[in-house]
Amino acid sequence: MRYIWLVGLREFLENARTKGFWIGIFLFPVIILVSGALPILLAKKGISTRHYVVIDQTGEFAPKVRTELGRQRTTEVEDALHDFARRDPAPRELARFIRASGSNQPLSRLDLDGWKRHAGSNYLTVSGFNPPRAAWLEVPVPKGINPSNDVPSIEAQLRPWLRGEFTLPPSEANPSPKLFAAVIIPRGYGVGTNESASLRYWAENTADTSLRDSIQRQLSDELRRREYRSLGVDPAIIARVEARRAPITDLNPRKAEGEEKVGMADRLRQWAPSFFVYLLWVSIFAVSQMLLNSVIEEKSNRIIEVLLSSVTPGELMLGKLLGVAMTGGIMMTAWFGSIIGMASVQARIFSSAAAAGAVNPAASLPTDVLSLFQSTWLLPGFAAYFILGYIAYATIFLTIGSLCNTLKDAQNFMGPVMLVLMVPLFLMPFIPRDPNGPIATIFSWIPLYTPFVMMNRITGSPPLFDVIGTGIVLVGFDILILWGCGRIFRLAILRTGQPPRIIELFRWLRNR
Amino acid sequence: MSEPALELRNVSKYYGEFCAVNDLSLTVPRGCIYGFLGPNGAGKTTSLRMILDILRPSSGTISVLGAPSALDVRHRIGYLPEEKGLYKKMKAWAVIAYFAGLKGLSSGDARRRAFELLERYGLKDFAQAKTEALSKGMGQKVQVLASIAHDPELVILDEPFSGLDPVNQGVLEEIVTDLRDRGRTVLFSTHVMAHAERLCDRLVIIGGGRRLFDGTMTEARRTLPHRVRLHTDDDPAPLRGVPGVTGLISDGPGAWQVELSEGADPQLVLRACFERAIRLQTFNAAEPSLHDVFMKLVGPSAREASFR
């Protein structure tokens, strides 16, 4: 046992001394953090205000568009004001208008109408409040362009502006703003079903279509309203009819009475296993790869002979498995530790906010994540399946390593193993939808897939028979793999030259 | 202590049809330096691996320090394999300590011993260097130290001298004689005769998997007839009639070997040369070297064996 430990410890230290190990440990939480924060950051800071012109030769549509875009902007500012009002302590000017959260209002809210009556919608009176930067800003038509000219000549004059050859008058935020887009509504637009007189949207950047989409939506609404009116239908009735939604409540029979409602935590619980399966897959694969490399190193520089004069092949194999398992285990612990740590820090922030009455304590994602880790079999299940799955795959990789003298040789063997290892990834989306269906059940009983598939099913309350049965099969399979690979390993490890053929491997299994 | 350090009885090893070691028997007494000689492909490494129980013999029995398998007494054996390699990313002292630990030393003792050996054999400054930064010769010395760090009773070195410069070969010879002087048994294989000649108390020569000779250095020399080497521009043919001379062999232009019968006095040849007016440039009556013995025993088969 001592020798298994010594071999394992050396293996672990060797891996722990590599940069890759530490990068792996720290990169993962950073990625999680960044992928959570980046979209918010980008939305706040990343995009600068984009300027556009509207040339409306009909004189009818531009005001509609402007009203609607203005309303959107107002909503944006008011949402920001809501968020601002939730600050602790509440801003002085808004304190009077803040209403506590209620049962169907998860967050405390600002009595906006009351505030508007008081302050006349002038948010500049609220000290410390910076309204979000507008994403879009309409600017006047550049001088020298006559909006009533024919469309081709207007467009010819606009081109250099749109290409950025001319810039708009400088503003406070931007010394040389560029004209991002031009919207031209030609004469005769919207009359009948005249396709030729379509709105012309000019922009160099074709990726950001938010302005274009918004204008199209409003104009479509406007054209529909006109058509309803011409047909003698009241658009208000249509609007009311269209606002109808089929009511749906999600319920789960497994939950206690009164708590049948399916909430965020339940969805999380259903999809979290997929995340775990992915993690399981990545970790088993990464860790097995380490083993492969280390065996090939020992084999190619013949350290193996010295080792084998000191320890038995079995001790060597188990020691290596142990060492790399420690590496993987520490990496996993660090990853989960960072997720749980981050979730609990956020949950504490959240709960202090909830205690202050600012937010509804029932609606916190970090709290849900935490309770997911605490209350279910996810973590213990993950640990068990990680170990059992690791034994099977790592032993196979170790044996492949023992058969080969170079990584290149190993790649020939790796192909089929990788294909086999890919299957659980393909299955991943299907299993949570029907965790106890035939596909899930069949694949659970294939030992190489048991860890992944059962991990995926774990929150779907699989039958106890499946859990225990597949567990026993998996343990049996691990023992078989250890035994068989142990036999191959002890013969292969000293072999030089060409890797053996498959048929030879079977012969090795039968006798020594 | 009367029990031999190592005993092989009728050991054979077959790889399929190919016979790597054929009915090999030998006995290594304790406290001696034992040479294991043979040309390339003679079965030296296979034999050593079987002694260490890394490979199992196809037939025959091996007894190592009284045990049926080297694995039972692995803590009392040190082994340096033919192809040398070290963990590239480990420090020199750590490699030695690791292997010593695998041989049963506690981690503290292993570490102490590593530094002690590195200092004694002139590698103190490299103790903290990663082995990939060491020269080939230094790396090899580290490996030799790793194989003896646990002070084994039996040390098996496979081609320990290859790749070392003359100075370090000297250091290694010192390590080997130190071990013997402290009552340890050293078995080493080589095909450099000079080392074997200087170091070995006993030696075995194998070729084509068979034992060709086993005994002391003196016994080895005795396998060759006494001979006298001489250089002359004259025709040495008249020497054939001299009593005690059994043969005359040309050994290059103007060089000759005169074979003598057992116990014949080389002085007789010298006198016969004067009497027969054969003018000598050199006259060498030294004993046959190990090189001669080796060439005679394995010469014919080695050429073919090394190209198999």
Contacts between the chains, C-beta under 8 A, distances in Angstrom:
chain1	res1	chain2	res2	distance
A	3	B	102	6.0
A	6	B	98	7.2
A	6	B	101	5.2
A	6	B	102	5.8
A	7	B	102	7.5
A	10	B	87	7.9
A	10	B	90	7.9
A	10	B	98	5.6
A	14	B	87	7.0
A	14	B	89	6.1
A	14	B	90	7.2
A	17	B	89	6.6
A	297	B	87	7.6
A	297	B	88	7.7
A	298	B	85	8.0
A	300	B	85	7.7
A	301	B	83	7.7
A	301	B	85	2.8
A	301	B	86	7.2
A	301	B	88	7.9
A	302	B	81	5.8
A	302	B	82	7.9
A	302	B	83	4.0
A	302	B	84	7.1
A	302	B	85	4.6
A	303	B	85	4.9
A	303	B	86	6.8
A	303	B	87	6.5
A	305	B	49	7.5
A	305	B	54	6.4
A	305	B	79	7.3
A	305	B	81	3.9
A	305	B	83	7.7
A	306	B	79	6.2
A	306	B	80	7.6
A	306	B	81	6.0
A	306	B	99	6.4
A	306	B	143	7.7
A	306	B	146	7.3
A	306	B	147	7.1
A	307	B	102	7.2
A	308	B	52	7.6
A	308	B	54	4.8
A	309	B	52	4.7
A	309	B	54	6.4
A	309	B	70	7.1
A	309	B	74	6.5
A	309	B	77	6.8
A	309	B	79	4.0
A	309	B	81	8.0
A	310	B	74	5.8
A	310	B	99	6.7
A	310	B	102	4.0
A	310	B	103	5.7
A	311	B	74	8.0
A	311	B	102	5.9
A	312	B	71	6.4
A	494	B	49	7.5
A	494	B	54	6.3
A	494	B	55	7.2
A	512	B	56	7.6
